[in-house]
Amino acid sequence: ICQVKIITMDIFSPYYALAKQLFPCAKIVLDRFHIVQHLSRAMSRIRVQIMNQFERKSHEYKTIKRYWKLIQQNSRKLSDKQFYRPTFRMHLTNK
């Protein structure tokens, strides 16, 4: 029973309970894809909650709706090159 040292799995709780029951000595590691997916969905829910605090025609609502991808963009794909963004009336660093 204690021959299995590590189990990689997704976040689905019944899998976790079963793995713990069948392999009590094993360490459970959640796979990266499901962690990123879970965080991405949570960020999206929070973004929508924040957006819904504004009227649909407001500048804030439209800005959050339009630029949501910047929040979730891979940091390696971010650029330090500046350009003017009329929506914010200022120079920003990512397109």
Backbone bond lengths (Angstrom), bond angles and torsions (degrees), N, CA, C in turn:
res aa  C-N    CA-C-N  psi(-1)  N-CA   C-N-CA  omega(-1)  CA-C   N-CA-C  phi
1 I - - - 1.468 - - 1.530 110.50 -
2 C 1.317 118.47 -36.14 1.465 120.28 -177.28 1.525 112.97 -92.93
3 Q 1.327 117.28 17.36 1.465 119.84 177.28 1.526 111.44 -75.36
4 V 1.314 116.81 -29.61 1.464 120.73 178.96 1.524 108.07 -80.30
5 K 1.324 116.23 120.62 1.470 120.97 -175.83 1.532 112.60 -96.44
6 I 1.337 116.52 -39.26 1.463 120.72 -175.44 1.526 109.43 -137.75
7 I 1.327 115.41 139.13 1.462 122.03 175.57 1.522 107.45 -125.44
8 T 1.334 116.43 129.84 1.462 121.30 174.62 1.515 107.55 -104.74
9 M 1.328 115.92 130.85 1.464 119.33 -176.21 1.515 110.98 -154.16
10 D 1.352 115.68 173.90 1.458 118.54 176.09 1.530 109.72 -87.33
11 I 1.320 116.53 -175.27 1.465 122.11 -170.73 1.529 113.29 -83.11
12 F 1.311 118.46 -10.35 1.467 122.96 -175.31 1.528 110.16 -52.92
13 S 1.337 117.66 115.30 1.467 122.07 -170.68 1.532 115.34 -59.92
14 P 1.346 121.28 -37.09 1.474 118.32 176.82 1.533 112.78 -60.49
15 Y 1.341 117.35 -33.92 1.464 120.02 176.74 1.525 110.20 -64.26
16 Y 1.306 115.37 -42.08 1.464 120.81 -178.96 1.525 110.35 -61.15
17 A 1.339 116.30 -48.45 1.467 120.84 -179.21 1.527 110.78 -61.72
18 L 1.319 117.05 -42.46 1.464 121.37 179.88 1.527 111.02 -65.68
19 A 1.319 116.83 -43.37 1.467 120.79 179.21 1.524 110.76 -62.14
20 K 1.317 117.22 -41.59 1.472 121.51 178.49 1.528 110.66 -63.95
21 Q 1.320 115.51 -38.62 1.464 120.60 -179.03 1.537 110.73 -69.65
22 L 1.329 117.20 -44.38 1.461 121.13 -176.75 1.527 113.54 -78.97
23 F 1.328 116.61 -31.64 1.464 121.62 -176.90 1.528 110.18 -130.91
24 P 1.329 117.79 73.41 1.471 120.95 -173.43 1.534 114.52 -63.56
25 C 1.318 117.69 -24.57 1.473 120.15 -178.45 1.531 113.09 -88.63
26 A 1.318 116.72 -13.87 1.470 120.57 -174.19 1.525 111.94 -76.50
27 K 1.325 114.16 146.28 1.465 120.08 171.77 1.519 107.04 -88.30
28 I 1.326 115.86 137.98 1.455 120.24 -178.94 1.524 108.93 -103.05
29 V 1.323 115.26 125.67 1.457 122.39 179.73 1.524 107.35 -115.08
30 L 1.314 116.14 125.84 1.465 120.20 177.97 1.522 108.91 -80.66
31 D 1.332 115.80 136.00 1.461 118.17 -176.61 1.528 111.22 -72.50
32 R 1.312 114.12 149.15 1.462 122.26 -173.45 1.528 112.41 -60.15
33 F 1.322 117.41 -42.40 1.459 120.74 -178.10 1.522 111.10 -55.59
34 H 1.329 116.87 -47.82 1.461 119.87 -176.48 1.534 112.39 -72.32
35 I 1.313 117.06 -30.75 1.467 119.76 175.85 1.534 109.39 -65.69
36 V 1.329 116.66 -48.06 1.466 121.05 179.44 1.525 110.23 -62.66
37 Q 1.320 117.12 -42.23 1.465 121.34 178.70 1.533 110.85 -61.16
38 H 1.318 116.45 -44.19 1.467 121.67 179.87 1.536 110.80 -62.54
39 L 1.325 116.94 -46.67 1.464 121.26 179.30 1.524 111.46 -64.73
40 S 1.312 116.03 -39.46 1.458 121.04 179.71 1.526 111.33 -62.92
41 R 1.314 116.04 -43.84 1.470 120.03 178.43 1.526 111.33 -66.48
42 A 1.330 116.81 -38.52 1.467 120.53 178.59 1.530 110.51 -64.68
43 M 1.340 116.47 -43.23 1.471 120.10 178.07 1.522 110.60 -62.24
44 S 1.310 116.19 -39.37 1.457 120.81 -179.67 1.529 110.95 -64.83
45 R 1.330 116.44 -42.91 1.475 120.07 178.06 1.528 111.05 -61.27
46 I 1.318 116.82 -43.58 1.466 121.05 -179.81 1.527 110.33 -65.65
47 R 1.331 116.39 -42.33 1.471 120.72 178.03 1.523 110.83 -58.38
48 V 1.325 117.12 -44.12 1.465 121.08 179.88 1.527 110.50 -66.22
49 Q 1.332 117.63 -39.29 1.475 120.67 176.70 1.522 110.60 -60.53
50 I 1.320 116.63 -43.41 1.469 120.78 178.96 1.528 110.16 -65.90
51 M 1.333 116.65 -44.38 1.466 120.62 179.11 1.520 111.22 -58.34
52 N 1.325 116.38 -40.83 1.464 121.03 -176.24 1.531 113.38 -70.11
53 Q 1.317 117.25 -7.68 1.462 120.54 174.88 1.532 110.81 -79.05
54 F 1.330 116.06 -12.90 1.458 121.46 -179.45 1.523 109.91 -109.66
55 E 1.310 115.76 158.27 1.464 119.97 173.91 1.524 108.63 -71.06
56 R 1.317 115.96 146.70 1.470 120.79 -175.80 1.524 113.61 -59.49
57 K 1.303 117.60 -27.33 1.468 120.15 -178.62 1.528 112.70 -92.40
58 S 1.314 117.28 0.11 1.465 119.90 -177.28 1.531 111.43 -74.61
59 H 1.317 114.42 156.43 1.465 121.98 178.28 1.535 110.34 -60.50
60 E 1.333 116.66 -42.24 1.465 121.45 -177.93 1.531 111.33 -62.31
61 Y 1.317 115.77 -46.95 1.466 121.06 -179.08 1.529 110.36 -59.63
62 K 1.315 115.70 -49.89 1.464 120.31 -177.44 1.531 111.54 -64.10
63 T 1.319 116.38 -37.13 1.463 120.60 -179.72 1.522 110.93 -65.70
64 I 1.325 116.52 -47.81 1.468 119.96 179.51 1.526 110.30 -63.01
65 K 1.318 116.29 -41.23 1.465 120.37 179.95 1.532 111.63 -64.83
66 R 1.305 116.04 -39.88 1.465 120.17 -175.73 1.529 113.13 -74.87
67 Y 1.333 117.39 -36.85 1.459 120.59 -172.53 1.526 114.24 -107.01
68 W 1.310 118.06 22.52 1.461 120.40 -177.03 1.526 112.72 -61.30
69 K 1.325 117.98 -28.35 1.467 120.31 -178.00 1.528 112.28 -66.50
70 L 1.332 116.62 -27.94 1.470 119.22 178.66 1.520 111.56 -63.18
71 I 1.330 115.92 -34.83 1.465 120.50 -178.89 1.524 110.32 -64.23
72 Q 1.314 116.88 -37.13 1.456 121.04 -174.07 1.524 113.92 -103.01
73 Q 1.305 117.13 9.29 1.461 119.89 -176.62 1.521 111.49 -73.38
74 N 1.304 115.75 144.09 1.451 122.67 176.32 1.530 108.63 -59.35
75 S 1.321 116.97 130.91 1.469 120.67 -176.02 1.526 112.32 -61.10
76 R 1.330 117.93 -27.51 1.460 120.84 178.66 1.525 112.17 -70.09
77 K 1.322 116.41 -18.66 1.464 120.19 -179.54 1.526 112.33 -94.60
78 L 1.320 116.86 -4.17 1.458 120.24 177.79 1.526 109.33 -74.89
79 S 1.302 115.91 148.00 1.459 120.96 -176.70 1.528 109.77 -119.97
80 D 1.326 116.02 151.51 1.465 118.82 175.63 1.530 111.20 -99.09
81 K 1.324 116.87 4.44 1.459 121.50 177.04 1.531 108.89 -70.74
82 Q 1.339 116.38 127.03 1.459 119.79 -176.65 1.520 112.26 -91.45
83 F 1.308 115.60 147.68 1.455 122.89 175.45 1.516 107.96 -150.84
84 Y 1.303 115.97 159.73 1.464 120.34 -177.45 1.522 110.04 -86.23
85 R 1.341 116.58 129.82 1.464 122.04 178.30 1.523 107.81 -113.55
86 P 1.341 118.42 106.28 1.465 122.00 -176.67 1.534 113.76 -57.48
87 T 1.308 116.68 -33.47 1.469 120.07 -179.49 1.522 111.26 -57.44
88 F 1.331 115.91 -41.28 1.465 120.75 -178.24 1.523 112.45 -95.95
89 R 1.335 116.35 -8.22 1.461 122.80 -177.21 1.532 111.57 55.41
90 M 1.317 115.21 43.68 1.463 120.56 179.78 1.531 110.24 -161.16
91 H 1.320 114.80 168.45 1.459 120.60 176.00 1.525 108.92 -83.66
92 L 1.321 115.11 133.45 1.461 121.47 177.91 1.520 109.12 -124.25
93 T 1.327 116.02 177.39 1.459 118.37 -174.15 1.515 115.83 -109.21
94 N 1.311 120.34 -10.55 1.462 118.92 -178.42 1.515 112.21 -133.05
95 K 1.318 115.88 144.49 1.463 120.73 179.00 1.503 110.52 -88.86
